[in-house]
């Protein structure tokens, strides 16, 4: 089963971890949707700027501060992901509690590390 992933906080800046995560997810053949503040591209993956419905979403990996996540709470929950990964600097106790109450697995970890050790 493929783990369709939404990268929330995607950036066209190649020095950003969200950029690297998109590249590595694609390289490992995971279906990726990149959502960011500015439209652009990461390789062949377009960065969208609007909230779209995504069927069969497995994971949302977040690269936004807790404060910047607030505007996405309803969207995140509406997608009904199986898992949310809060990458370093994106930890959010409030959203974590809400997500867990909805039966969503929550992980405070690094997508890049999980990919590199085969635990994604």
DSSP file (Angstrom, degrees, kcal/mol; ACC not computed):
  #  RESIDUE AA STRUCTURE BP1 BP2  ACC     N-H-->O    O-->H-N    N-H-->O    O-->H-N    TCO  KAPPA ALPHA  PHI   PSI    X-CA   Y-CA   Z-CA
    1    1 A X              0   0    0      0, 0.0     2,-0.2     0, 0.0     0, 0.0   0.000 360.0 360.0 360.0 132.2    0.0    0.0    0.0
    2    2 A X        -     0   0    0      1,-0.1     2,-1.0    28,-0.0    28,-0.1  -0.546 360.0-133.4 -81.9 148.6    1.3    3.4   -0.9
    3    3 A X        -     0   0    0     -2,-0.2     2,-0.1    55,-0.1    54,-0.1  -0.748  19.3-153.3-104.4  84.9    1.4    6.1    1.7
    4    4 A X        -     0   0    0     -2,-1.0    55,-2.2    52,-0.4    54,-1.9  -0.398  20.5-160.5 -59.8 129.3    0.0    9.1   -0.1
    5    5 A X  E     -ab  32  59A   0     26,-2.8    28,-2.5    53,-0.2     2,-0.6  -0.942  21.4-154.1-126.3 134.6    1.5   12.1    1.7
    6    6 A X  E     -ab  33  60A   0     53,-2.7    55,-2.6    -2,-0.4     2,-0.8  -0.936  12.9-153.8-101.0 122.5    0.7   15.8    2.0
    7    7 A X  E >   -ab  34  61A   0     26,-2.9    28,-2.6    -2,-0.6     3,-0.7  -0.872  13.2-160.5 -96.1 107.4    3.7   18.0    2.7
    8    8 A X  E 3  S+ab  35  62A   0     53,-2.3    55,-3.1    -2,-0.8    28,-0.2  -0.807  75.3  28.0 -95.5 118.7    2.3   21.0    4.5
    9    9 A X  T 3  S+     0   0    0     26,-2.7    27,-0.2    -2,-0.6    -1,-0.2   0.643  82.7 177.3 103.4  24.4    4.6   24.0    4.4
   10   10 A X    <   -     0   0    0     25,-2.4    27,-0.4    -3,-0.7    28,-0.4  -0.303   7.3-165.8 -63.6 144.0    6.3   23.0    1.2
   11   11 A X        -     0   0    0      2,-0.1     5,-0.1    25,-0.1    29,-0.1  -0.980  30.3-141.3-135.0 144.9    8.9   25.5   -0.1
   12   12 A X  S    S+     0   0    0     -2,-0.4     2,-0.6    27,-0.1    -1,-0.1   0.492  75.6 107.5 -78.9  -4.9   10.6   26.0   -3.4
   13   13 A X    >   -     0   0    0      1,-0.1     3,-2.1     2,-0.0     6,-0.4  -0.669  64.9-150.2 -79.0 114.7   13.8   26.8   -1.5
   14   14 A X  T 3  S+     0   0    0     -2,-0.6    -1,-0.1     1,-0.3     6,-0.1   0.606  93.2  62.6 -65.7  -9.9   16.2   23.8   -1.8
   15   15 A X  T 3  S+     0   0    0      4,-0.1    -1,-0.3     5,-0.0     2,-0.2   0.551  85.1  96.5 -88.5  -6.8   17.8   24.5    1.6
   16   16 A X  S <> S-     0   0    0     -3,-2.1     4,-1.8     1,-0.1     3,-0.3  -0.585  76.6-133.4 -84.3 143.7   14.4   23.9    3.4
   17   17 A X  H  > S+     0   0    0     -2,-0.2     4,-2.7     1,-0.2     5,-0.2   0.830 106.1  60.3 -64.6 -31.9   13.7   20.5    4.9
   18   18 A X  H  > S+     0   0    0      2,-0.2     4,-2.1     1,-0.2    -1,-0.2   0.889 104.6  50.0 -63.1 -37.2   10.2   20.5    3.3
   19   19 A X  H  > S+     0   0    0     -6,-0.4     4,-2.2    -3,-0.3    -2,-0.2   0.938 112.4  46.2 -63.3 -48.4   11.9   20.7   -0.1
   20   20 A X  H  X S+     0   0    0     -4,-1.8     4,-2.6     1,-0.2     5,-0.2   0.885 110.0  54.8 -63.6 -39.2   14.2   17.8    0.7
   21   21 A X  H  X S+     0   0    0     -4,-2.7     4,-2.8     2,-0.2     5,-0.2   0.920 107.5  49.2 -61.9 -43.9   11.3   15.8    2.1
   22   22 A X  H  X S+     0   0    0     -4,-2.1     4,-2.5     1,-0.2     5,-0.2   0.946 112.2  49.1 -59.7 -47.6    9.3   16.1   -1.2
   23   23 A X  H  X S+     0   0    0     -4,-2.2     4,-2.3     1,-0.2    -2,-0.2   0.922 114.6  44.0 -57.7 -45.8   12.4   15.1   -3.2
   24   24 A X  H  X S+     0   0    0     -4,-2.6     4,-1.4     2,-0.2    -1,-0.2   0.871 112.2  51.6 -72.3 -36.6   13.0   12.0   -1.0
   25   25 A X  H  <>S+     0   0    0     -4,-2.8     5,-2.7    -5,-0.2     3,-0.3   0.937 112.9  46.1 -62.5 -45.9    9.4   11.0   -0.8
   26   26 A X  H ><5S+     0   0    0     -4,-2.5     3,-2.1    -5,-0.2    -2,-0.2   0.913 109.0  55.3 -62.1 -43.4    9.2   11.1   -4.6
   27   27 A X  H 3<5S+     0   0    0     -4,-2.3    -1,-0.2     1,-0.3    -2,-0.2   0.804 108.2  49.2 -60.9 -29.0   12.5    9.3   -5.0
   28   28 A X  T 3<5S-     0   0    0     -4,-1.4    -1,-0.3    -3,-0.3    -2,-0.2   0.230 121.4-110.8 -95.5  13.7   11.0    6.5   -2.9
   29   29 A X  T < 5 +     0   0    0     -3,-2.1     2,-0.4     1,-0.2    -3,-0.2   0.737  65.0 149.8  66.9  27.4    7.8    6.4   -5.1
   30   30 A X      < -     0   0    0     -5,-2.7     2,-0.3    -6,-0.1    -1,-0.2  -0.759  54.2-114.4 -84.3 135.8    5.4    7.9   -2.5
   31   31 A X        -     0   0    0     -2,-0.4   -26,-2.8   -25,-0.0     2,-0.4  -0.569  42.9-164.5 -67.3 130.5    2.6    9.9   -4.0
   32   32 A X  E     -a    5   0A   0     -2,-0.3     2,-0.5   -28,-0.2   -26,-0.2  -0.959  24.2-170.4-127.9 136.0    3.1   13.5   -2.8
   33   33 A X  E     -a    6   0A   0    -28,-2.5   -26,-2.9    -2,-0.4     2,-0.5  -0.997  17.5-155.8-117.2 127.1    1.0   16.6   -2.7
   34   34 A X  E     -ac   7  47A   0     12,-0.7    14,-3.0    -2,-0.5     2,-0.5  -0.915  10.2-174.1-108.7 124.5    3.0   19.7   -1.7
   35   35 A X  E     +ac   8  48A   0    -28,-2.6   -26,-2.7    -2,-0.5   -25,-2.4  -0.975  17.9 148.8-120.6 124.7    1.0   22.6   -0.2
   36   36 A X        -     0   0    0     12,-2.8   -25,-0.1    -2,-0.5     3,-0.0  -0.833  57.5-100.7-143.1 179.9    2.8   25.9    0.5
   37   37 A X  S    S+     0   0    0    -27,-0.4     2,-0.4    -2,-0.3   -26,-0.1   0.823 106.9  43.2 -74.8 -32.4    2.3   29.7    0.7
   38   38 A X  S    S-     0   0    0    -28,-0.4    -1,-0.1    10,-0.1   -26,-0.1  -0.939  86.4-119.5-120.0 138.0    3.8   30.3   -2.7
   39   39 A X        +     0   0    0     -2,-0.4     2,-0.3    -4,-0.1     9,-0.2  -0.370  57.9 113.1 -66.9 151.4    3.2   28.3   -5.9
   40   40 A X  E     -D   47   0A   0      7,-1.0     7,-2.9    -2,-0.1     2,-0.3  -0.962  55.5 -85.5 174.5-159.3    6.2   26.7   -7.4
   41   41 A X  E     -D   46   0A   0     -2,-0.3     2,-0.5     5,-0.3     5,-0.2  -0.994   9.9-163.4-140.9 145.9    7.9   23.4   -8.2
   42   42 A X  E >  S-D   45   0A   0      3,-3.0     3,-2.3    -2,-0.3     2,-0.4  -0.923  79.9 -53.5-122.9 101.6   10.1   20.9   -6.4
   43   43 A X  T 3  S-     0   0    0     -2,-0.5   -20,-0.0     1,-0.3   -21,-0.0  -0.545 122.5 -22.1  62.2-123.5   11.4   18.8   -9.3
   44   44 A X  T 3  S+     0   0    0     -2,-0.4     2,-0.6    -3,-0.1    -1,-0.3   0.386 118.1 102.1 -95.1   2.0    8.3   17.7  -11.1
   45   45 A X  E <   - D   0  42A   0     -3,-2.3    -3,-3.0   -12,-0.0     2,-0.3  -0.775  66.6-140.6 -92.1 122.4    6.0   18.2   -8.1
   46   46 A X  E     - D   0  41A   0     -2,-0.6   -12,-0.7    -5,-0.2     2,-0.7  -0.580   9.7-133.5 -78.7 141.1    3.9   21.4   -8.2
   47   47 A X  E     -cD  34  40A   0     -7,-2.9    -7,-1.0    -2,-0.3   -12,-0.2  -0.869  24.3-156.3 -92.8 118.6    3.5   23.3   -5.0
   48   48 A X  E     -c   35   0A   0    -14,-3.0   -12,-2.8    -2,-0.7   -38,-0.1  -0.586  13.8-160.5 -91.9 159.1   -0.2   24.2   -4.7
   49   49 A X        +     0   0    0     -2,-0.2     2,-0.3   -14,-0.2    -1,-0.1   0.395  66.4  73.8-118.3  -1.0   -1.4   27.1   -2.6
   50   50 A X  S    S-     0   0    0      0, 0.0     2,-0.7     0, 0.0    -2,-0.1  -0.853  85.2-107.0-118.9 153.1   -5.0   26.1   -2.1
   51   51 A X        -     0   0    0     -2,-0.3     2,-0.3   -16,-0.0    -2,-0.0  -0.655  42.8-179.0 -81.4 115.2   -6.6   23.5    0.1
   52   52 A X        -     0   0    0     -2,-0.7     2,-0.3    -4,-0.0    -4,-0.0  -0.806  32.3-106.1-112.2 154.9   -7.8   20.6   -2.0
   53   53 A X        -     0   0    0     -2,-0.3     2,-0.5    25,-0.0    26,-0.1  -0.626  34.2-163.0 -77.6 138.9   -9.6   17.4   -0.9
   54   54 A X    >   -     0   0    0     -2,-0.3     3,-0.6     3,-0.0     2,-0.2  -0.977   7.6-144.4-129.3 116.5   -7.3   14.4   -1.1
   55   55 A X  T 3  S+     0   0    0     -2,-0.5    24,-0.0     1,-0.2     0, 0.0  -0.497  78.7   9.6 -79.1 149.2   -8.8   10.9   -1.1
   56   56 A X  T 3  S+     0   0    0      1,-0.2   -52,-0.4    -2,-0.2     2,-0.4   0.854  81.0 178.3  54.9  42.5   -7.0    8.0    0.7
   57   57 A X    <   -     0   0    0     -3,-0.6    25,-0.6    22,-0.4    -1,-0.2  -0.632  13.7-179.9 -79.2 128.7   -4.5   10.3    2.4
   58   58 A X        +     0   0    0    -54,-1.9    25,-2.1    -2,-0.4    24,-1.1   0.903  60.7  17.8 -89.8 -52.6   -2.1    8.3    4.7
   59   59 A X  E     -be   5  83A   0    -55,-2.2   -53,-2.7    23,-0.2     2,-0.5  -0.953  46.4-163.1-133.5 139.8    0.2   11.0    6.1
   60   60 A X  E     -be   6  84A   0     23,-2.0    25,-2.9    -2,-0.4     2,-0.6  -0.991  16.6-165.1-113.1 120.5    0.4   14.7    6.6
   61   61 A X  E     -be   7  85A   0    -55,-2.6   -53,-2.3    -2,-0.5     2,-0.4  -0.938  13.7-147.7-108.2 123.6    4.0   15.8    7.3
   62   62 A X  E     +be   8  86A   0     23,-3.0    25,-1.6    -2,-0.6   -53,-0.2  -0.773  29.4 171.2-106.0 130.6    4.0   19.3    8.7
   63   63 A X        +     0   0    0    -55,-3.1     2,-0.3    -2,-0.4   -45,-0.1  -0.277  53.6  98.8-124.4  43.1    6.8   21.9    8.3
   64   64 A X  S    S-     0   0    0     26,-0.1     5,-0.1    23,-0.1    23,-0.1  -0.948  77.1-105.2-127.4 149.4    5.0   24.9    9.8
   65   65 A X     >  -     0   0    0     -2,-0.3     4,-1.1     1,-0.1    25,-0.2  -0.287  39.2-105.4 -64.7 159.9    5.2   26.4   13.3
   66   66 A X  H >> S+     0   0    0     23,-0.3     4,-0.8    25,-0.3     3,-0.6   0.892 122.3  53.6 -54.7 -41.8    2.3   25.7   15.6
   67   67 A X  H >4 S+     0   0    0      1,-0.2     3,-0.7     2,-0.2     4,-0.3   0.907 108.8  47.7 -61.5 -42.6    1.1   29.3   15.1
   68   68 A X  H 34 S+     0   0    0      1,-0.2    -1,-0.2    -3,-0.2     3,-0.2   0.604 103.9  63.5 -76.8 -11.0    1.1   29.0   11.3
   69   69 A X  H XX S+     0   0    0     -4,-1.1     3,-2.6    -3,-0.6     4,-0.5   0.742  80.0  83.0 -80.1 -23.8   -0.8   25.6   11.6
   70   70 A X  G X< S+     0   0    0     -4,-0.8     3,-1.2    -3,-0.7     4,-0.3   0.841  85.0  56.0 -54.0 -40.1   -3.9   27.1   13.1
   71   71 A X  G 34 S+     0   0    0     -4,-0.3    -1,-0.3     1,-0.2     4,-0.2   0.646 109.6  49.2 -67.6 -12.6   -5.4   28.2    9.8
   72   72 A X  G <> S+     0   0    0     -3,-2.6     4,-3.4     1,-0.1     5,-0.3   0.430  78.0 101.5-105.0  -2.0   -5.1   24.6    8.6
   73   73 A X  H <X S+     0   0    0     -3,-1.2     4,-2.5    -4,-0.5     5,-0.2   0.929  86.7  42.2 -50.8 -56.1   -6.7   22.8   11.6
   74   74 A X  H  > S+     0   0    0     -4,-0.3     4,-2.2     1,-0.2    -1,-0.2   0.897 116.6  49.5 -60.8 -40.4  -10.1   22.2    9.9
   75   75 A X  H  > S+     0   0    0     -4,-0.2     4,-1.3     2,-0.2    -2,-0.2   0.948 110.5  49.3 -63.0 -49.7   -8.5   21.3    6.6
   76   76 A X  H ><>S+     0   0    0     -4,-3.4     3,-0.6     1,-0.2     5,-0.6   0.933 114.9  44.3 -55.5 -49.0   -6.1   18.8    8.2
   77   77 A X  H ><5S+     0   0    0     -4,-2.5     3,-1.1    -5,-0.3    -1,-0.2   0.842 107.3  59.3 -68.1 -33.4   -8.9   17.1   10.1
   78   78 A X  H 3<5S+     0   0    0     -4,-2.2    -1,-0.2    -5,-0.2    -2,-0.2   0.764  98.9  59.3 -66.9 -23.9  -11.2   17.1    7.1
   79   79 A X  T <<5S-     0   0    0     -4,-1.3   -22,-0.4    -3,-0.6    -1,-0.2   0.649  95.3-146.8 -78.7 -14.7   -8.7   15.0    5.2
   80   80 A X  T < 5 -     0   0    0     -3,-1.1    -3,-0.1    -4,-0.4    -2,-0.1   0.918  23.0-169.2  49.5  54.9   -8.9   12.3    7.8
   81   81 A X      < -     0   0    0     -5,-0.6   -23,-0.2     1,-0.1   -22,-0.2  -0.306  27.9-134.6 -69.8 158.2   -5.2   11.2    7.6
   82   82 A X  S    S+     0   0    0    -24,-1.1    23,-2.4   -25,-0.6     2,-0.3   0.794  87.6  16.9 -76.8 -29.4   -4.1    8.0    9.2
   83   83 A X  E     -ef  59 105A   0    -25,-2.1   -23,-2.0    21,-0.2     2,-0.4  -0.995  57.5-158.2-148.3 145.7   -1.0    9.8   10.6
   84   84 A X  E     -ef  60 106A   0     21,-2.4    23,-2.4    -2,-0.3     2,-0.6  -0.997  12.0-158.9-122.8 130.2    0.4   13.3   11.2
   85   85 A X  E     -ef  61 107A   0    -25,-2.9   -23,-3.0    -2,-0.4     2,-0.9  -0.947   2.7-158.6-109.2 119.6    4.1   13.9   11.5
   86   86 A X  E     -ef  62 108A   0     21,-3.0    23,-1.3    -2,-0.6     5,-0.1  -0.866  18.5-150.4 -94.1 106.6    5.2   17.1   13.3
   87   87 A X    >   -     0   0    0    -25,-1.6     3,-2.9    -2,-0.9     4,-0.3  -0.294  41.7 -64.2 -72.0 162.2    8.7   17.7   12.1
   88   88 A X  T 3  S+     0   0    0      1,-0.3    -1,-0.2     2,-0.2    20,-0.0  -0.220 129.8  20.6 -51.5 128.9   11.3   19.4   14.4
   89   89 A X  T 3  S+     0   0    0     -3,-0.1   -23,-0.3   -24,-0.0    -1,-0.3   0.265 111.3  78.8  93.1 -10.0   10.0   23.0   15.0
   90   90 A X    <   +     0   0    0     -3,-2.9    -2,-0.2   -25,-0.2    -3,-0.1   0.324  57.4 138.5-109.6   5.1    6.5   22.1   14.1
   91   91 A X        -     0   0    0     -4,-0.3   -25,-0.3    -5,-0.1     2,-0.3  -0.222  26.5-180.0 -55.1 139.6    5.5   20.4   17.3
   92   92 A X     >  -     0   0    0      1,-0.1     4,-2.5   -27,-0.1     5,-0.2  -0.780  18.3-172.9-150.7  96.6    1.9   21.4   18.3
   93   93 A X  H  > S+     0   0    0     -2,-0.3     4,-2.4     1,-0.2     5,-0.2   0.877  87.5  54.0 -59.7 -40.9    0.4   20.0   21.5
   94   94 A X  H  > S+     0   0    0      1,-0.2     4,-2.0     2,-0.2    -1,-0.2   0.953 113.4  40.2 -61.0 -51.7   -3.0   21.5   20.8
   95   95 A X  H  > S+     0   0    0      1,-0.2     4,-3.0     2,-0.2     5,-0.2   0.858 112.3  58.1 -67.2 -34.2   -3.4   19.9   17.4
   96   96 A X  H  X S+     0   0    0     -4,-2.5     4,-2.6     2,-0.2    -1,-0.2   0.928 107.4  46.5 -59.5 -45.9   -1.8   16.7   18.6
   97   97 A X  H  X S+     0   0    0     -4,-2.4     4,-1.9     2,-0.2    -2,-0.2   0.919 114.2  47.6 -63.1 -44.8   -4.5   16.3   21.3
   98   98 A X  H  X S+     0   0    0     -4,-2.0     4,-0.9     2,-0.2    -2,-0.2   0.938 113.2  48.2 -62.0 -46.9   -7.3   17.1   18.7
   99   99 A X  H ><>S+     0   0    0     -4,-3.0     5,-2.4     1,-0.2     3,-1.0   0.927 110.6  50.2 -61.9 -46.2   -5.9   14.6   16.2
  100  100 A X  H ><5S+     0   0    0     -4,-2.6     3,-1.7     1,-0.3    -1,-0.2   0.873 105.4  57.4 -61.0 -36.4   -5.5   11.8   18.7
  101  101 A X  H 3<5S+     0   0    0     -4,-1.9    -1,-0.3     1,-0.3    -2,-0.2   0.734 105.9  51.4 -66.8 -20.0   -9.1   12.4   19.9
  102  102 A X  T <<5S-     0   0    0     -3,-1.0    -1,-0.3    -4,-0.9    -2,-0.2   0.324 124.9-104.0 -95.9   5.5  -10.1   11.7   16.2
  103  103 A X  T < 5S+     0   0    0     -3,-1.7     2,-0.5     1,-0.3    -3,-0.2   0.679  72.8 145.0  82.0  18.3   -8.1    8.5   16.1
  104  104 A X      < -     0   0    0     -5,-2.4    -1,-0.3    -6,-0.2   -21,-0.2  -0.774  51.5-122.7 -92.5 130.3   -5.2    9.9   14.1
  105  105 A X  E     -f   83   0A   0    -23,-2.4   -21,-2.4    -2,-0.5     2,-0.4  -0.509  29.0-157.2 -68.3 136.7   -1.7    8.6   14.9
  106  106 A X  E     -f   84   0A   0    -23,-0.2     2,-0.4    -2,-0.2   -21,-0.2  -0.961  11.7-176.0-122.6 136.4    0.6   11.4   15.8
  107  107 A X  E     -f   85   0A   0    -23,-2.4   -21,-3.0    -2,-0.4     2,-0.9  -0.990  18.6-156.5-134.4 125.2    4.4   11.4   15.6
  108  108 A X  E     +f   86   0A   0     -2,-0.4     2,-0.3   -23,-0.2   -21,-0.2  -0.874  60.2  98.5 -95.1 102.5    6.8   14.0   16.7
  109  109 A X  S    S-     0   0    0    -23,-1.3     2,-0.6    -2,-0.9   -21,-0.1  -0.893  75.5 -78.1-165.7-170.6    9.7   13.1   14.5
  110  110 A X     >  -     0   0    0     -2,-0.3     4,-2.7   -23,-0.2     5,-0.2  -0.944  20.0-154.6-117.0 119.2   11.6   13.8   11.3
  111  111 A X  H  > S+     0   0    0     -2,-0.6     4,-2.5     1,-0.2     5,-0.2   0.886  98.0  54.6 -55.5 -41.4   10.3   12.6    8.0
  112  112 A X  H  > S+     0   0    0      1,-0.2     4,-2.1     2,-0.2    -1,-0.2   0.895 110.1  45.5 -64.0 -39.9   13.8   12.6    6.6
  113  113 A X  H  > S+     0   0    0      2,-0.2     4,-1.9     1,-0.2     6,-0.2   0.934 111.5  52.2 -67.9 -45.2   15.1   10.4    9.4
  114  114 A X  H  <>S+     0   0    0     -4,-2.7     5,-2.7     1,-0.2     6,-0.8   0.898 112.1  46.6 -58.0 -40.9   12.1    8.1    9.1
  115  115 A X  H ><5S+     0   0    0     -4,-2.5     3,-1.0     4,-0.2    -1,-0.2   0.903 110.7  52.3 -65.6 -41.5   12.8    7.7    5.3
  116  116 A X  H 3<5S+     0   0    0     -4,-2.1    -2,-0.2     1,-0.2    -1,-0.2   0.785 113.9  42.0 -70.5 -26.0   16.5    7.1    5.8
  117  117 A X  T 3<5S-     0   0    0     -4,-1.9    -1,-0.2    -5,-0.1    -2,-0.2   0.332 113.7-112.8-102.3   7.4   16.0    4.3    8.3
  118  118 A X  T < 5S+     0   0    0     -3,-1.0    -3,-0.2    -4,-0.3    -4,-0.1   0.776  86.1 114.3  71.9  26.4   13.2    2.7    6.5
  119  119 A X      <       0   0    0     -5,-2.7    -4,-0.2    -6,-0.2    -5,-0.1   0.223 360.0 360.0-112.1  12.3   10.5    3.5    9.1
  120  120 A X              0   0    0     -6,-0.8    -1,-0.1    -5,-0.1    -5,-0.1   0.517 360.0 360.0 -69.3 360.0    8.4    5.8    7.1
